[in-house]
Amino acid sequence: MTDNLQRVYQQACDHARQSAILAAVQAALEWDERTMLPPPAAEYRAEQIALVSGLVHKQWVEPRFGDWLAELAASPLAEDPYSDSGATIRELRRQRDRAVKLPQSLVEAIARAAVLGQNAWQEARRKADFQQFRPFLENMLALKRQQAEAIGYAQSPYDALLDDYEPAALSAEVTQVLAALRNELAPLVAEIAQSGRRPDVSILARRYAVGAQEQFGRAAAARIGFDFNRGRLDPTTHPFCTTLGPHDCRITTRYNERHFNESFFGILHEAGHGIYEQGLRVDQYGLPLGQAVSLGVHESQSRLWENLVGRSLPFWEHLYLEAQRQFPEALGDVALRDFYFAANDVRPSLVRVEADEATYNLHIVIRFELEQALLLGDLSVGDLPGAWNEAYRKYLSIDPTDDAVGVLQDVHWSAGLIGYFPTYALGNLCAAQLFAKADEELGGLKALIAAGQFLPLRQWLGEKIHSQGQRYPAAELIRRVTGQPLSHRPLIAYLRAKFEPLYGL
Ligand code: ZN
């Protein structure tokens, strides 16, 4: 290896680190905007964020960075695509190529359309009036089609957008795995609907003091492994997780005094994202080996802790006495089994973010099908509300009462996040597949969880997923860790094993 080549590699890595530092500055501004910012300051904050995001883009497209990467890609350092240097060069090139293909004018047009679109969406949702939002969505779709063309694709323009969130995934493959999932979910949901058993969900709508919820949620997040020495939990309106540096992961939640689930399972969810971020390699901060591999895998980590651990019976066998002590008035007279059943209530609902584990993925299938049809021009924006309601009748046997709880419920399309929804379902599939493998390798997760021992599972995930960063593309990583390509089967097996006894199927 020549000294010169090593020097070029070092320069390229330093350059990438600089853009990661700039991106973290942007993330700090955004975290502050969503948790602390006085409302009148929003306009200037938008300018600050736009300025920094422009600097990040500039850093990525700088010609000499491209020259270094081209030289490295043709060198022995890139020979093994899964070695430290090989994976780093491969991923930096991939990200830079995407950035270079997008003209600055298009990036800015999408950013502007996203701000205007979100404003229009908020107003339209408040009035449950889709027509008001329609021109903004038409404009955004036109821009996203331009984006797809600029980036390029082999099969479908949708792939070019999906690639932003789930690198290398193809919509044809995602369609296949989600169709298989839907075909097995639909009968399960129908069987549950026909069973006579229903939990008493009113126990979760008793009074849960916000202070006690915060204390209890914080303790649970710490117990599963979120490191509060290197992170924070703060309240917000729309919960999220963000990372401001290798020792600074921020999670957020919202509290509802009359609903236990919202903050508690929300905190476990965001803590799952946070544990992934905190498990990334510190020495690779800002480089591909120190970054999460895809949104789908990220979501698998949040869903795993939220659902497969947090909504399991063993988890509550471990924690229920503490919950009763923390909320004596709400839970003092409630048996563990009743609480567990209420926390796992399955019923078709209109709103995705409130959906249970069994019906959730049907909400995603609907969005995935509709956004592809919109992008490809098979469905006009004017026909979208009708198509949305039709899909809810078909997949969930439920009729949206108005657009606010129908087609206008999610922010994503207004913000230009098209191709994002499938990552939620991929996360659920991946969570179940990883959990099954961990269960096999660790010899019985149920007993560990019931004993409050979360460290073995966290270490297993840390070794297999977190510390790998982007060494392997997501699909390859899952195949290597679990020995199988991503499949709907582990999730269906998990859901059946859980809900059949609960609902007496
Ligand atoms: Zn999430």
Residues whose N, C-alpha, C, O or C-beta is under 5 A from the ligand:
A	BS01	ZN	E299 S302
